[in-house]
Amino acid sequence: MNNYQTALITGASSGIGFATAKLLAERGMKTVILARRRDRLEELKNQLSKPEDCHVLACDLQDHTAIQNGINQLPAPFKFVDVLVNAAGLALGLSKAQSTHWEDWETMLNTNCMGLAYLTRQILPNMVERNKGHIVNIGSIAANYPYAGGNVYGATKAFVEQFSLNLKADLLGTAVRITNLAPGMVSDSEFSLVRFEGNAEKAQKVYQGITALTPADIAENVAWVISQPAHVNINRMEIMPTAQAPSRTAYHKENP
């Protein structure tokens, strides 16, 4: 994979982050796995064929001090991160803007935007100094296709897309690559469960009758973009299940 040796994956305790960390480890990379739940990270580490090539970093992306300390204190074998996969992110609720909770908006902004940007700023200078690296940001089709209740979540993913494109502009002249990967519906993760505040019945209904993407599908695409020849940069990739379409017309009929 372009001589990339070490990958740092956020959101590695479940879903896309978990699947990506596992796949990259299986393909011979050392991994730094980051999420809040140490027990889930240790579980992942123990599943790997070479757990000694995995370093657990249990902290919250909203805790910038913990992030900075964790990066500064990486053991020598993991010190130089070649691939950063920003997979951590969440959607909270489907309430319309006029009735949602501010705390939900704040959490999404702090995690999906501020947390991603802060960690990227911690890792990027060393990539540029070594003239080697690839940042893969996991965005969403919600950045481009609005839906009722998507308000701030969609806006945070639009941030991720534009942040990715502008990073690429800043990095012109270096070998560091940037990709925004935007999935559609992804099942077999905690995404909908978190969105519906732990209501498993509501979460399951989202995917009823649909063969959605899986975290493993997205992990394969992460592996693909970072394995392209060094002169190739995949700026952005949009992925949907065949059961989903790129847009939907919404309308409201007034009473005659």
N, C-alpha and C positions, 0 to 999 in steps of 0.2 A: 504493500500500500504506500507507494512513493517513499519508501524508507521511513515511514512514520512508525514510531515505536511505542509511544505512550499516548493514551486517550483519557481525557477527563469527561465524564458523563454526569450531568445533573439529572435530578428526578429519577435516579437509578433504583429506587425502592419499588417501582411498579411500572406497568405500562411500557411506553416507548423507550424510556430511559433504561429500564430493566432489560428489555429485549436487546437494545443496542449494546449495552455493556457486555452482555453475555455473548453476543455474536462477535464483537470485536476481540474479546478475549479468546474465543474459540479460533479466531483467525490469527492468533499469535501476538496480539498487542498487549502490553502492560496497561492496566486500567486503574484510574482513580475514580471511585464511585461515590457520588455526593447526593445526599438526601437527608431529611430530618430523622428518619427512623433507623437507628443503628441496627436493631435486630433484623430488619429486612435486608439491610446491606450485608450484614454478616451471613445471612442465609444465602444471598446471591454469591458471595465470595466462596462459601463452602461448596457450592455447586460447580465451581470452575475446576477444570482439570489441573490447573496450576494456580492454586490460591495464593501462593507466594508472590505471584505477579500482579496482585490486586491490592490496592490500598483503600481503606475505608475512610471517608471524610463525612462524619455525621454532623451536619449543621443546617440551619435555616438560611435560605438565600436572602431573607430580609435582614439577617444579622451580619452587617458588613464587617464588623470587627472579627467575628468568628471566621468569616470567609477569608479575610486578609491573613489572619493568623494561620489558618489551615493551609493556604497556598505557600506562605513563607516557610512553613515547617514541614513541607513535603520531604520524605526521605530521599536520599540521593538517587536511587534507581528510578524515582518518579518525578524528579525535579523539573525536567524539561518536557512540557506538555506539547505534543505535536498536533493533536486533534482535540478540539473542544466541542462537545455536543451539548448545546443548551436545550435540553429536553424538558426541564422543569417548567411547569405552568399549570394554570387552573382556570376554570370557569365557575362562577358562583351564582346560582339562581338563573331563572328565566323571566324574572319580573320586568315589566316595562320601566323605563327610566324614571317615570314620575312616582313609582311606588317601590322601587328597590331600596336596599339598605346601603347607606354610604359606606359602612364598614366593609361590605363585599367589594365595592368599587376600589376602595383603598387597598385591600389585600391583593386584588388582581393587578393593580398598577404597581404595587411594591414588588410583587413576585415576577410577573410577566415582563415588566419593563425595567424597573430599577435593579432588581436582582440580577437579571440577565446582563444588563449593561455594566453593572459593577464588576461581576466576575470576568466578563470579557476584557474590561480595562486592566484587571489584574494579570491576565494571561497574555494579552496581545503584545505588549512591549518586548517580551522575551522572544516571541515568535518572529517579530520584525528584526530583532538583533541577530537572531540565528538565520534569518531569511528562509524560514521553514515553518509550515503549519497550515492548518485548515480549520476554520470555524464553521460548524453546521448549526444553524438556528432552526429549531422546530417551530414553525409558525402555524398557520391554519388558513383554510379557505374562508374562514370568517373575516379575514382581513379584506376580502374583496367582494364577498356576497353577503350583504346585511340581512338580518332576520330579526323578527320581533323578540326582544329580550336579550339580544346579543350586545347591545349598547357598548359598555366599557370593555367587555371581553374582545369583541371584534376590533375595537380601537387599539387595544394592547397588541393584538396580532398585526395590525397595520403598522404599528411602531416597529415591531420585529422585522417586518419586511423592508421598511424604509431604512432602518438602522443597518440591516445587512447590505443593502445596495450602496448606502453612503460609506460604509466601511470599505467596500470594494473600491470605491473611488479614491479613498484616502490611501489605500494600499497599492495603488497602481505603481509599478516599478519595483515591487517586491514579489517574492514567490509565495507569499501568504494568500490563501484562497478563502473565499466566503461563499456559503450557500444558504439560501432560505428554502426550507423544505416545508411545503404547506399541505398537510393531509386533510382529507374530508372525514367522513364518519369512521371512527376507529373503535372497535369493540374490544372485549377482553382486557379492559383497563379499569382504573378507578375514576376515570374522567367524569362519567355521568353520575356515578355514586357521590362524588364530591359536589358536583353541581346541584344535586337534589338533597344535599345535607344528610347523606346516609340512607335515603329512602330507596331500598333495593328494588322495590316494585316499579317505581317510576323510572329508575335507571334502566331496568330491563326492557321496559316498553319502548324505549327509544330505538332499539335494534330488532324489535319483533318483525319477522317477515323479511328481513334484509340480511344479505351476506355482506357484512361490513369489512373494512380493512382490519387487519390485526396489527398489534405492535411489532410482530415479526416481519410483516410486510414493510413497515417503515424502516426497521433496522436494516433490512436488505438494501433499501435505497440509500441509507446513510453510508453503508459500506461501499456501495457502487460509486457514489459521488467522490468519496475520498480516494478511491482506487483509480480514478481517471488519470491519464498521463499528466505530468507536471505542468504542461503548457495549457491544459484544459481546465476552465473554471465553470462549473454549473452555477449560474447566478441564482436561479430559483427553479423549483420543481413543484408542480401541483399534482396531487394524487387523490383520486376518488375511487370508491368501489363502482362497479358497473351499475349498481342500483341507484346511484346518485347522479344528479345533473348539475351543471355549473351554475344555474340560476333558477329562480322561481318568481313568477309574477304574483304579486300580492295585490288584492283589491278589496274594497269595502263597499257594499251596496247600501245606499241609503234607503230608508223606507219610502215606497212610492207615495 
